[in-house]
Each structure stands twice: as C-alpha cells, then as structure tokens.
Amino acid sequence: MPADSPPLLRRVLAVAVALPLLTLAACGYGSQAQDDSSHQKVVAGARKVDGLDSVRIGYFGNLTHATALVGVEKGFFQKALGATRARYQVFNAGPSEIEALNSGSIDIGWIGPSPAINGYTKSSGKSLRIIGGSVSGGVKLVVNPEKIKSLEDVRGKRIATPQLGNTQDVAFLNWIAEQGWKVDALSGRGDVSVVRTDNKITPDAYKSGSIDGAWVPEPTASKLVAEGAEVLLDESSLWPDEKFVITNIIVSQKFLKEHPKAVEAVLRASVETNKWINAHPDEAKAAANERLRTDSGKALPANVLDPAWKSLRITDDPLASTLATQARHAVRAGLLQSPRPAGIYDLTLLNKVLQAEGEPTVSDAGLGVEQSP
C-alpha cells in the first residue's frame, strides 16, 4: 500500500485483514473431531439420506450452542439422518469453523452472527447460507461491584470482550457509542478500555484485577458471577421483545445445492431438538452439560450452569432482523464495510419443516436469497 494512502483507508484494510482471523473466538483456535459411538446409533433398516455416507456437523463447546449440544447428546441428528452417519467436530472459534466449512471439512455448523456475516461478505456471498436459528440471549455485562455500581461508572474502566470484531465486541462498542463515549475500535482505547480477552482466561483476569468487568456470553458471565462479579446489564434488555440472535445454523452453498434432503434432515432434527428442550428444560440442561463434559472433559458446576441456562432462549427463528441490526452496528464501529448482507439467508427448507410440524414460518427480513420462479 502506498505510504500516502489515506489513514481511514489503511485502517479499513487493516480491519478487513484482521477480522477473518479475529471473529468470535469463544475459547481460542482449533477444533476436535468427535466419534462418540454411543450417540451414533443407526436404526435397523434405516436408509442413507441422499446416498451420503456421512454429514459433518460443526459446533462450539459452548452453552450458547445448546441445540447442537443436546441434539448430539440425545441422538436427534443421527435419528433424522438414518443410515447416514452424523459426524461431529467441536470448534473453539468462528474463523476455524468458517475455514472448515469453506474447505469442505464440515457441511453444516452452529455459529454466531458475526463470523457468519464476515464469512459471507469475505467470500462475496459465495461461501455459506444461514438456514435456521438456534439460540437468543445469553450475553451480559458483568462487573466488579466494588469498582462499578452504575452504568455511568463503566466509563474509565477496563472491560473485556472475547475478541476484536466478535459478536460481543461489536455489541459493546455500539453500546459505548450510544452512551456518547469515544473508543477507537481497533486499539480499544478511549473513554472505556476495551480489553480483548479469550473467554477461557477471562475469569482469571477478573480475579487478578486486570479487568473490571466483561461483556461476555454464557457460561463465562456466570463464571464471573461465581467469582463475585455482578450482572450490571443483560444485553437482551436492549433488543425488541428481548430477543437477538447469538447462534444460528449455516451450511456451505455447495452442500445445500447438492444435498438438500440431508440439509432438511438436519433442520428437522434441529426443530425436534428445540421442541424437546423447551418441553424438558431440566433434562435438556443436564444433557447439554453432559455433552460439554464429554467434549471438554469438564462439566459446569450448578452455580454456573443454572443461571447461564436460564438466560438462553431456544428458538428455530434466526431472528434475521437482529442480524441486520448487528451488521449495521459493525459498520458504525468501523469493523464492517457492507451494512446489508443481502442473500445470506435461505430459510426455504426450515419453513418447509416448520409447516410440516404445524408451526409458524419465519422471516429472512429481506436478506434471503432470491428463489427461481
């Protein structure tokens, strides 16, 4: 780049390079394949879907991926896929899941809105589609009550977010702007110090006093509360009807085009899982925690699991209008160039499944792919 390039252009290009690497890191980079045969029972006489030997499904070992956690643990996905083997890969960060989707290592994944938007726009709309919803809510601003007693007290303090440009980072930067305060999005410096901190080490950072609070998803928020922090703000309170997307379902466009029956089967399992979760919340909470234990080797204690689970709202609706708002927030913060990710949704198969179940269909808020006549 020429040395005399405008500073704003240099900053925008720097963000364009950084964001694919710095979006929605829940616990750090990397992933691990799961081959838990106890949850892969194929019913005798079952047939393969679309003639596929397997469908590869990605998700995070995070409570906000409750649909995937419970669907795997209770065998809903394998049941829907018949003799086609459901294979799972657990990710720690959005970029690695997007890379896996783009490379064909996974076919379908549960992921947050920011990496979905970023992956879609970075590929010029060719990599993925959002095909369903999963979870709303589960994000809180938690603070040290000895240092911060009101929202105004946040000014001048050190507040952690998971990573530059991730969903919670964008939300916090937007909230700061709405207070009339100034923060440089890239450096995190300004009227509030935004400290990008891996969720895995945020509780230790809080205990050491290096941060005064955090705008984070569950279960990190409840882990901090267990260390003495208090909830100052639940992000749900900032949204209409207290609903906003935190996790949705994506699929590679290639897989969607070539294997729509398999995609429909996974969506049918997702809808069935969500219905079961909402009908059996305590059993579902236990199933999600058991899956976390299997995937990570450690279950959540009750004083973290219970409040974290209560803050989640399980939904088939991808809440597309809130994703559009989140995209505008990212543009406002200087972290995204395109304010409208047109064509990112294809809810055709989800609405087909919902209609078959006698459930109301959901909207793409005008951001859906144009269908052929």
C-alpha positions in Angstrom: 0.0 0.0 0.0 1.4 3.5 -0.8 2.7 5.4 2.2 0.4 8.3 1.2 -2.8 6.2 1.4 -5.5 7.9 3.4 -5.4 6.8 7.1 -9.0 5.8 7.0 -8.4 3.5 4.0 -5.4 1.9 5.7 -7.5 1.3 8.9 -10.3 -0.2 6.9 -8.0 -2.5 5.0 -6.3 -3.5 8.3 -9.6 -4.5 9.7 -10.5 -6.4 6.5 -7.4 -8.5 7.0 -7.8 -8.9 10.8 -11.4 -9.8 11.0 -11.2 -13.2 9.3 -8.7 -14.1 12.0 -10.3 -12.4 14.9 -14.0 -13.2 14.8 -15.9 -15.0 17.6 -13.2 -16.7 19.5 -15.0 -18.4 22.3 -12.0 -20.2 23.7 -9.2 -19.9 21.2 -8.4 -21.5 17.9 -8.6 -25.2 17.0 -11.1 -27.9 16.8 -11.5 -31.6 17.6 -13.4 -34.3 15.9 -15.9 -36.4 17.9 -16.6 -40.0 17.3 -18.8 -41.0 20.2 -20.4 -44.2 19.1 -22.9 -44.3 22.0 -24.7 -41.3 20.4 -24.4 -42.7 16.8 -27.0 -45.5 16.9 -28.4 -46.2 13.5 -31.9 -47.8 13.5 -32.0 -51.2 11.8 -33.3 -50.9 8.3 -32.6 -47.2 8.1 -31.6 -45.8 4.7 -29.0 -43.3 3.8 -30.1 -39.7 3.1 -29.2 -38.5 -0.5 -26.9 -41.6 -0.6 -24.4 -40.0 1.7 -22.2 -42.0 3.9 -21.9 -39.1 6.4 -22.9 -35.5 7.2 -20.3 -33.5 9.0 -21.6 -31.1 11.6 -19.7 -28.4 13.5 -20.5 -26.6 16.7 -18.8 -24.9 19.7 -18.4 -26.5 23.1 -20.4 -23.5 24.4 -23.7 -23.4 26.3 -25.0 -20.9 23.7 -24.8 -23.8 21.2 -27.4 -25.6 23.2 -29.3 -27.1 20.2 -26.2 -28.8 18.9 -25.1 -30.0 22.4 -28.5 -31.5 23.1 -29.1 -32.8 19.6 -25.8 -34.7 19.7 -26.2 -36.0 23.2 -29.8 -37.2 22.7 -29.1 -38.6 19.2 -31.7 -36.4 17.4 -29.3 -35.7 14.4 -28.4 -39.4 13.9 -32.1 -40.4 14.1 -33.0 -37.9 11.3 -30.1 -38.9 9.1 -31.0 -42.6 9.2 -28.1 -44.7 7.9 -26.1 -41.7 7.0 -23.5 -41.2 9.8 -23.6 -37.9 11.7 -20.0 -36.9 12.3 -19.2 -34.0 14.6 -16.4 -31.5 15.0 -16.1 -29.2 18.0 -14.6 -25.8 17.4 -13.2 -23.2 19.7 -13.5 -20.2 17.3 -15.6 -18.8 14.5 -12.7 -18.4 12.0 -11.7 -22.1 12.2 -15.3 -23.2 11.7 -15.7 -20.9 8.7 -12.4 -22.2 7.3 -13.6 -25.8 7.8 -16.9 -25.0 6.0 -15.0 -23.4 3.1 -12.6 -26.3 2.8 -15.3 -28.9 2.9 -14.2 -30.4 6.2 -17.7 -29.8 7.6 -21.0 -29.4 5.8 -23.2 -27.7 8.4 -22.4 -25.7 11.5 -23.8 -23.8 14.5 -22.1 -20.4 14.8 -22.6 -16.8 15.9 -23.8 -14.0 13.7 -20.6 -12.0 13.3 -18.5 -14.9 11.8 -21.4 -15.8 9.6 -21.6 -12.2 8.3 -17.9 -11.9 8.0 -17.5 -15.3 6.2 -20.3 -14.4 3.8 -19.1 -11.0 2.9 -15.4 -12.1 2.7 -16.5 -14.7 0.0 -18.6 -12.1 -1.9 -21.7 -14.0 -0.9 -20.5 -17.4 -2.3 -19.5 -19.4 0.8 -22.5 -20.0 3.0 -26.1 -19.5 3.8 -27.8 -19.1 7.2 -30.6 -21.8 7.2 -32.0 -21.7 10.7 -32.0 -20.2 14.2 -30.9 -21.8 17.5 -30.4 -19.5 20.5 -31.2 -16.0 21.6 -29.8 -14.1 24.5 -27.1 -15.4 27.0 -24.9 -12.2 26.9 -24.3 -10.0 29.9 -22.2 -7.1 31.1 -20.8 -8.3 34.5 -18.7 -6.1 36.7 -16.7 -5.8 39.9 -19.3 -4.3 42.2 -16.7 -2.5 44.3 -15.5 -0.5 41.3 -18.6 -0.2 39.2 -22.0 0.5 40.8 -23.9 2.1 37.8 -23.7 2.1 34.0 -22.1 5.5 34.2 -19.3 4.0 36.3 -18.2 1.9 33.3 -16.5 5.0 31.8 -12.8 4.9 32.5 -12.8 1.2 33.4 -11.2 -1.9 31.8 -13.9 -4.1 30.3 -13.2 -7.4 28.5 -14.8 -8.7 25.3 -13.9 -12.1 23.7 -12.1 -10.8 20.6 -11.8 -7.9 18.2 -14.8 -7.8 15.9 -16.6 -10.7 17.5 -20.4 -10.5 18.3 -20.0 -9.3 21.8 -17.2 -6.9 20.9 -19.4 -5.2 18.3 -22.3 -5.1 20.8 -20.2 -3.4 23.5 -18.7 -0.9 21.0 -22.1 0.0 19.9 -23.4 0.4 23.5 -20.4 2.6 24.3 -21.2 4.8 21.3 -24.8 5.1 22.4 -23.6 6.5 25.8 -21.8 9.3 23.8 -18.4 7.9 24.7 -15.5 7.5 22.3 -13.4 4.4 21.8 -11.0 3.5 19.0 -12.4 0.2 17.7 -9.0 -1.3 16.7 -7.0 -0.4 19.7 -9.8 -0.5 22.3 -8.5 2.8 23.8 -10.7 5.7 24.7 -13.3 6.6 27.3 -13.5 2.9 28.1 -10.6 0.5 27.8 -11.9 -2.5 25.7 -9.6 -5.4 26.6 -9.9 -8.3 24.1 -9.5 -11.4 26.3 -10.0 -15.1 25.5 -13.1 -16.3 27.4 -11.1 -19.2 28.7 -8.9 -16.8 30.7 -11.4 -14.0 31.5 -12.3 -15.4 34.9 -8.6 -15.4 35.9 -8.1 -11.9 34.5 -11.1 -10.8 36.7 -9.7 -12.5 39.8 -6.3 -10.8 39.3 -7.9 -7.4 38.9 -6.6 -6.8 35.4 -10.1 -6.2 34.2 -13.0 -4.5 36.0 -15.7 -6.4 34.1 -16.7 -8.1 30.9 -19.3 -8.1 28.1 -19.4 -11.8 27.5 -21.6 -14.8 26.6 -22.7 -17.6 28.8 -21.3 -19.5 30.6 -18.4 -17.0 31.0 -20.7 -14.4 32.5 -22.0 -16.8 35.2 -18.4 -18.0 35.9 -17.5 -14.3 36.7 -20.6 -14.0 38.9 -19.4 -17.1 40.8 -16.2 -15.2 41.4 -18.1 -12.3 43.0 -19.0 -10.2 39.9 -22.5 -8.8 39.5 -24.7 -8.5 36.4 -24.9 -4.8 35.5 -26.8 -5.3 32.2 -28.3 -8.1 30.3 -28.0 -7.5 26.6 -31.5 -8.9 26.0 -32.9 -5.7 27.6 -31.5 -3.7 24.7 -33.5 -5.5 22.0 -37.1 -5.5 20.9 -39.0 -8.3 22.7 -35.7 -9.0 24.4 -34.7 -11.3 21.5 -31.5 -11.2 19.5 -29.5 -13.9 17.6 -26.5 -15.3 19.4 -26.3 -18.7 17.5 -27.6 -19.7 14.1 -27.1 -22.6 11.6 -25.0 -22.2 8.5 -24.4 -24.6 5.6 -22.0 -24.4 2.6 -23.8 -23.4 -0.5 -22.3 -26.3 -2.4 -23.6 -28.8 0.1 -27.1 -27.1 0.2 -27.3 -27.3 -3.6 -26.1 -30.9 -3.9 -27.8 -32.4 -0.9 -30.9 -30.6 0.1 -32.5 -33.7 1.6 -29.6 -34.1 4.0 -29.9 -30.4 5.0 -33.6 -30.8 5.5 -33.0 -33.8 7.7 -30.6 -31.9 9.9 -33.1 -29.0 10.2 -35.8 -31.4 11.1 -33.6 -32.7 13.8 -32.9 -29.2 15.0 -36.6 -28.3 15.2 -37.3 -31.6 17.1 -34.4 -30.9 19.4 -35.6 -27.3 20.2 -39.1 -28.6 20.8 -37.7 -31.2 23.2 -35.5 -28.6 25.0 -38.4 -26.2 25.6 -40.6 -29.1 26.8 -38.0 -30.6 29.1 -35.7 -27.7 30.2 -34.2 -29.5 33.2 -33.4 -32.7 31.3 -32.1 -30.6 28.4 -29.8 -28.7 30.7 -28.4 -31.9 32.1 -27.9 -33.3 28.5 -26.1 -30.1 27.4 -23.8 -30.3 30.4 -23.1 -33.9 29.8 -22.1 -33.2 26.2 -19.9 -30.4 27.5 -18.3 -32.9 29.9 -17.7 -35.3 27.0 -16.3 -32.7 24.7 -14.1 -30.8 27.1 -13.6 -33.2 29.9 -15.3 -30.9 32.4 -18.9 -30.2 33.2 -20.2 -26.9 34.5 -20.9 -26.6 38.3 -24.5 -25.9 39.2 -23.8 -22.4 40.4 -22.6 -21.6 36.8 -24.9 -23.9 34.8 -28.2 -22.9 36.3 -28.1 -19.1 35.9 -26.5 -19.5 32.5 -29.2 -21.8 31.2 -32.0 -19.6 32.4 -30.7 -16.7 30.3 -30.9 -18.7 27.0 -34.0 -18.7 24.8 -34.2 -21.6 22.4 -35.7 -20.8 19.0 -36.0 -22.0 15.4 -36.3 -18.4 14.3 -32.9 -17.0 13.1 -34.1 -13.5 14.2 -32.9 -12.1 10.9 -33.8 -8.5 11.6 -31.5 -8.5 14.6 -28.6 -9.8 12.5 -29.2 -6.9 10.1 -29.0 -4.6 13.1 -25.8 -6.2 14.3 -24.3 -5.7 10.8 -25.2 -2.0 11.0 -23.5 -1.8 14.4 -20.3 -3.3 13.0 -20.4 -0.8 10.2 -20.9 2.0 12.7 -17.9 0.8 14.7 -15.8 0.7 11.5 -15.4 -3.1 11.6 -17.5 -4.0 8.5 -17.9 -2.3 5.2 -21.2 -3.8 3.9 -24.3 -2.9 6.0 -26.7 -5.3 4.4 -25.6 -8.9 3.8 -28.2 -9.5 1.1 -28.8 -13.1 0.3 -27.2 -14.5 3.4 -30.4 -16.4 4.4 -32.1 -19.4 2.7 -35.0 -20.4 5.0 -36.9 -22.4 2.4 -36.1 -25.8 4.0 -36.6 -24.6 7.5 -40.0 -23.2 6.7 -40.9 -26.4 4.9 -40.1 -28.3 8.1 -42.0 -25.9 10.3 -45.1 -26.1 8.1 -45.0 -29.9 8.3 -44.9 -29.6 12.1 -47.8 -27.1 12.1 -45.5 -24.3 13.3 -45.5 -20.7 12.0 -42.9 -19.9 9.4 -40.1 -17.4 10.0 -38.8 -14.4 8.1 -35.5 -13.6 6.5 -36.1 -9.8 7.0 -35.5 -9.2 3.3 -32.0 -10.7 3.4 -32.9 -14.0 1.7 -31.6 -15.5 -1.5 -33.8 -14.9 -4.5 -35.6 -18.0 -5.4 -36.0 -19.2 -9.0 -39.6 -19.0 -10.3 
